[in-house]
Amino acid sequence: MSIIAISRGTFSGGEGLAKRVADRLGYQCVSREANLEEAAKQYDIPVEELGVAMERPPSFWERMIGYRAAYLTYIRAALCEQARAGHLVYHGYLGQFLIPGVSHVIAIRVIADIDFRLRAIMRQQRLTGEEALAYITKVDKDRREWTRFLFGVDWDLPQHYDLVVNLSRMTLETACETVAGLASRTEFQPTHASVQAMENLALQARVSAALAKDFRTADAGFEVTADGGIVTITGTTRWSEINHWAPEVVRRVSGVKEVRSEIVFVPNFPAG
C-alpha cells in the first residue's frame, strides 16, 4: 500500500519509469497533468485555466497570493484523495511535497544526463539541438523556481528523496525493479500512524479547498489543521461574520467530526 512519488525532469524518462513501476506492482498511475484535470473537475475550474496558472512564473503569483493558495489547495486535495487508498504511483515535479509527513510515501527523483534528454526530446518533437537545449533549460529553471517559491526547498537536492535514479546509467527494467523493491520494504509499509497522517492531511486539504471555494471565506487565508476528524481553524479577520461562516463551511466537509475555531476578530486588521 505504499505511495510512490516520482519527481521527473522533462524528458528524463520519469514518465516511462512511473508507468512501468505501476504495471509491475498493479498500482494506479497518475500524472501531474491527470491530477490537474481531477482538481479542475472536482472544484469546477476550467482545466486550461488551472494548468496555465500553475505554469505562470512566481513573479506573477507573488501578486496573486489568494489565487495561488487556492489553486495549490485544489491540486493537493485532489491528489490526497487518490493517495488515501495507497497503491499509487504519482509522477510530476511536486510529488512528495504535496503529500508531506506520510512515512509510506516513497520519494523518487529521476535524472538523466543532457545527451539522454536531448535525444528524447528530439525524437518526439521537431526541434534542433539548440532549440531542444533551450527548452530543457527553461523548463528546469521554471520548475526549480516553482518548488522554491511554493515550498521553500530546492527541488534538485538529493536529501529530499529516498532514491535518486539515473536513467543514463541503468535500463528502465533495472530502475523499475529497484523502485518496486522499495515498495516491499518494511520501512515503507503503512503503519497506523502513517495512515492516520494521510487521513489527517486529506481532511485538511478538503477543508482548505472548501474554504477557498466558498465566496464568503475565499480570501481569508486561514491555517487549517486536522487530527482524527477534529478540525482547527486559526487566523485573523476584520469581518466578524467570518466567525460564523468559516465553521459553517467546514462542518459540511466529509469527515469532519468537530470544528474548533481560533479565528481572532480584529476590526482594524488590514485587508490582504
DARAUR-V114928 format. One line per field, one symbol per residue. ss: DSSP state (a for helix, b for strand, c for the rest). phi: phi as a letter, one per 20 degrees, with the letter a starting at -180 (. if undefined). burial: 1 if it has 24 or more other C-alpha atoms within 12 Angstrom, else 0. A space follows every 50 residues. Layout:
ss = ???
phi = ???
burial = ???
This chain:
ss = ccbbbbbbcccccaaaaaaaaaaaaccbbbbaaaaaaaaaaaccccaaaa aaaccccaaaacccaaaaaaaaaaaaaaaaaaaccccbbbbbccaaaacc ccccbbbbbbbccaaaaaaaaaaaccccaaaaaaaaaaaaaaaaaaaaaa accccccaaaccbbbbcccccaaaaaaaaaaaaccaaacccaaaaaaaaa aaaaaaaaaaaaacccccccccbbbbbccbbbbbbbbccccaaaaaaaaa accccccbbbbbbbbccccccc
phi = .fddddecfflenffffgffffffemefdcegffffffffffdlcgffff ffffdffggfffecgffgfffffffffffffffgemlcddcacekffece mdfeeeedddcbfffgfffffffececfgffffffffffgfffffffffe cmcegefffecebdddffdbfgfffffffffffefgfdefdgffffffff fffgffffffffefffcgefmfecccbmnedddcqcbedffgfeffffff feegnedbddedfdecgeffff
burial = 11111111111111111111110110111111101111110110001001 00111011001000011111111111111111110111111111111111 01111111111101011111100000000001101100010111111011 00011100011111111100010011011101100001110001101111 11111111111111001111111111101111111110100110111111 1010110011101000000000
